[in-house]
Amino acid sequence: HLDELEDQLKSIMLRRLKDEVLDLPEKTYVDDYVDMLPKQAVIYKEIKADIKANIDKIEIAPNPLAEMIRLRQATGYTGILSSDIECSSKLDRMEELVEDAVKNKKKVIVFSNWTQITDVAYKKLLDKGFVGQMITGDTKDEIRQLIVDAFQTSKYEDFIIGTTGAMGTGITLTAGTVVIFLDHPWSRALYEQ
């Protein structure tokens, strides 16, 4: 009875698209390719070699697709995979981008798929003197809205950082004018959201 339901909802529901009610500037997309640091490249190559060596041993080796996640993590922050080598060219570049945005009085939104990366990125930005908030899956619902409100209204908040899963939907972050994806979600639909 979809037709009947649609008729009933028309009288109580109003849907407007952003472009109908807001005068927003066009989005500018910039792909910023960053080379791995030498130590990062070593870890990446080790993981890649291990995957290749065990590709035919699926029944005894970890799932090759799961192992591909490790490659992505190595390009994000090696500390996820190694306690000896903790570095990231992406996080170094993120610092530069946030610094540039804050100098131009812009607020920054930073996304990553992994809490281990958002934790390190958040600490790096705080250590550089930036003021910001973080939302992950561990953030309680009652705190989440307070964090969003602080980012949206406070002129002192420089950034908000979070995982794509926790911050990707259901949160209004219109105060942010610069968005940084430290890594892309697996799904294009999640990225577009």
C-alpha positions in Angstrom: 0.0 0.0 0.0 2.8 2.4 -0.8 0.6 4.7 -2.8 -1.8 5.1 0.1 1.1 5.7 2.6 2.6 8.3 0.2 -0.7 10.2 0.0 -1.0 10.2 3.8 2.5 11.5 4.3 2.2 14.3 1.7 -0.1 16.2 4.1 2.3 16.1 7.0 5.8 15.9 5.5 7.8 18.5 3.7 11.0 17.7 1.9 13.4 20.4 0.7 16.8 19.9 -0.8 19.8 21.9 0.3 20.1 23.7 -3.0 16.5 24.8 -2.7 16.9 26.5 0.7 20.6 27.3 1.1 22.9 29.4 -0.9 26.1 27.3 -0.6 29.3 27.7 -2.6 30.3 24.9 -4.9 32.4 22.1 -3.3 36.0 22.0 -4.3 37.6 18.5 -4.2 41.4 18.2 -3.9 43.1 14.8 -4.1 46.3 15.3 -2.1 48.6 12.4 -2.8 51.2 11.9 0.0 54.2 9.6 -0.4 54.8 7.2 2.5 57.7 7.8 4.8 60.6 5.4 4.3 59.8 3.5 7.5 56.1 3.3 6.4 57.2 1.9 3.1 59.2 -0.9 4.8 56.1 -2.0 6.8 53.9 -1.8 3.8 56.3 -3.9 1.7 56.6 -6.5 4.5 52.8 -6.9 4.7 52.5 -7.0 0.9 55.2 -9.7 0.7 53.4 -11.7 3.4 50.1 -11.6 1.6 51.7 -12.7 -1.7 53.5 -15.5 0.1 50.4 -16.9 1.7 47.8 -16.1 -1.0 47.4 -19.8 -1.9 47.2 -20.9 1.7 43.8 -19.4 2.5 42.7 -22.3 4.7 45.7 -21.7 7.1 46.5 -18.1 6.5 44.3 -15.0 7.3 41.8 -14.0 4.7 43.6 -12.1 2.0 40.9 -9.4 1.9 41.3 -8.9 5.6 45.0 -8.6 5.1 44.3 -5.8 2.6 43.0 -3.7 5.5 46.5 -4.0 7.0 47.9 -2.4 3.9 45.5 0.5 4.2 46.4 0.9 7.9 50.1 0.9 7.1 49.5 3.9 4.8 47.5 5.7 7.5 49.6 5.1 10.7 52.2 2.4 11.2 51.6 2.4 15.0 48.5 0.3 14.4 50.7 -2.5 13.1 54.0 -1.9 14.9 55.1 -0.8 18.3 58.6 0.0 17.0 57.7 2.2 14.0 55.1 4.8 14.6 54.9 7.3 11.8 52.6 8.7 9.2 53.0 11.0 6.2 49.3 11.4 6.1 49.1 12.7 9.7 52.0 15.1 9.0 50.2 16.4 5.9 46.9 16.7 8.0 48.7 19.0 10.5 49.8 21.2 7.6 46.3 21.4 6.2 44.7 22.2 9.6 47.3 24.8 10.3 46.6 26.5 6.9 42.9 26.3 7.4 43.0 27.7 10.9 45.2 30.6 9.7 42.5 31.4 7.2 39.8 31.2 10.0 38.3 28.0 8.7 37.1 25.0 10.7 38.2 21.6 9.8 36.5 18.2 9.9 38.8 15.1 9.8 37.6 11.6 9.1 39.2 8.2 9.4 37.9 4.6 9.4 40.0 3.6 12.4 39.9 4.8 16.0 43.6 4.1 16.4 44.3 6.7 13.7 41.8 9.3 15.0 43.3 9.0 18.5 46.8 9.7 17.3 45.6 12.5 14.9 43.6 14.1 17.7 46.6 14.1 20.0 48.9 15.5 17.3 46.5 18.4 16.7 46.1 19.2 20.4 49.9 19.0 20.9 50.3 21.6 18.1 48.0 24.0 20.1 44.8 23.5 18.1 41.5 23.3 19.9 39.1 20.6 18.9 36.8 17.7 19.6 36.7 14.0 18.8 33.8 11.6 18.1 34.2 7.9 17.8 31.9 4.9 18.4 32.9 5.1 22.1 31.5 8.6 22.5 28.3 8.5 24.5 25.1 9.8 22.8 24.5 12.5 25.4 28.1 13.8 25.0 28.0 13.6 21.2 25.5 16.4 20.7 27.4 18.6 23.2 30.6 18.1 21.1 28.8 18.9 17.9 27.2 22.0 19.4 30.6 23.2 20.6 32.1 22.8 17.1 29.1 24.5 15.5 28.9 27.5 17.8 32.3 28.2 19.4 34.7 30.5 17.6 37.5 28.8 19.6 37.0 25.3 18.1 39.4 24.7 15.2 38.6 21.1 14.3 36.5 18.0 14.9 37.9 14.6 14.2 36.1 11.3 14.2 35.6 7.9 12.7 33.5 7.7 9.5 31.1 5.3 11.2 30.4 7.6 14.2 30.5 10.9 12.5 29.5 10.1 8.9 25.7 10.3 9.3 23.1 12.0 11.5 25.4 14.9 12.6 25.3 18.5 11.3 28.7 19.9 10.9 28.0 22.9 8.7 30.5 25.1 10.6 33.3 23.1 9.0 34.5 24.4 5.6 37.5 22.0 5.1 37.0 18.3 5.2 40.0 15.9 5.4 39.6 12.1 4.7 42.7 10.4 6.1 41.4 7.2 4.4 38.3 6.5 2.4 35.6 4.2 3.5 35.3 0.9 1.5 31.9 1.9 0.2 31.6 4.8 -2.3 28.1 5.5 -0.8 29.6 6.1 2.7 32.2 8.4 1.2 29.5 10.4 -0.7 27.5 10.7 2.6 
